[in-house]
């Protein structure tokens, strides 16, 4: 009788515990595919978030032009900048790629010189990185029918979105 018990115990102890190579490979493949899908979704969310930021900025500038600037001046400005629309948060004039509406667009070489001199802000470095990646400004202001004093009758304000094309706002008063 003890021989049978010993035989059963020896069979149980000789059996190995753990996972097979196939099981480990399947788990690895599932983890890699899951990680890839999460990465794609995170990238898509970041792009959509930048598009929402662009729309918010254009809407804020449009509102300020219509409800503040036009009511005071009965015209629209020839150039758009933070000094022209002080009621708009200055950060909204800078697009997600680091380009600021109303500022001179510097070349990659000019931006590199600023960085080398140690005078580069975070926005300047971001703009340099964007230029290196082939990106360009996202925000545009196009006034129309301007007189010699810089007063314009209408405008078009737009942003280039990554997922939806162009987002455009036009003057309400002609």
Residue pairs with C-beta under 8 A, 6 or more apart in sequence:
19 27
47 162
47 163
48 163
50 96
50 162
51 161
51 162
51 163
51 164
51 167
53 95
53 96
54 95
54 96
54 138
54 139
54 159
54 160
54 161
54 167
55 159
55 161
55 167
56 92
57 92
57 93
57 95
57 139
57 159
58 139
58 157
58 158
58 159
58 167
58 169
59 169
60 88
60 89
60 92
61 80
61 85
61 88
61 92
61 93
61 101
61 141
61 157
61 169
62 157
62 169
64 85
64 87
64 88
65 76
65 77
65 80
65 85
65 155
65 157
65 171
66 171
66 172
66 173
68 85
68 87
69 76
69 77
69 84
69 85
70 76
70 171
70 172
70 173
73 151
75 151
75 152
75 153
76 143
76 151
76 152
76 153
76 154
76 155
76 171
77 84
77 143
77 150
77 151
77 152
78 143
78 146
78 150
78 151
78 152
79 102
79 141
79 143
79 150
80 101
80 102
80 141
80 157
81 93
81 101
81 102
81 103
82 88
82 90
82 93
82 102
84 102
93 100
93 101
93 102
93 139
94 100
94 101
94 123
95 101
95 137
95 138
95 139
95 159
96 138
97 126
97 127
97 130
97 135
97 136
97 137
97 138
98 123
98 124
98 125
98 126
98 127
98 128
98 129
98 130
99 105
99 127
99 130
99 136
99 137
99 138
99 139
100 123
101 137
101 139
101 140
101 141
102 141
105 137
106 114
106 127
107 131
108 128
108 131
108 132
111 120
111 124
111 127
111 128
111 131
112 128
114 120
114 124
115 124
115 125
115 128
120 128
138 159
138 160
138 161
139 157
139 158
139 159
140 156
140 157
140 158
140 159
140 160
141 155
141 156
141 157
142 155
142 156
142 157
142 158
143 152
143 154
143 155
144 152
144 153
144 154
144 155
144 156
145 152
145 153
145 154
146 152
146 153
153 171
153 173
153 174
154 170
154 171
154 173
154 174
155 170
155 171
156 168
156 169
156 170
156 171
157 168
157 169
157 170
158 166
158 167
158 168
158 169
159 166
159 167
160 166
160 167
161 167
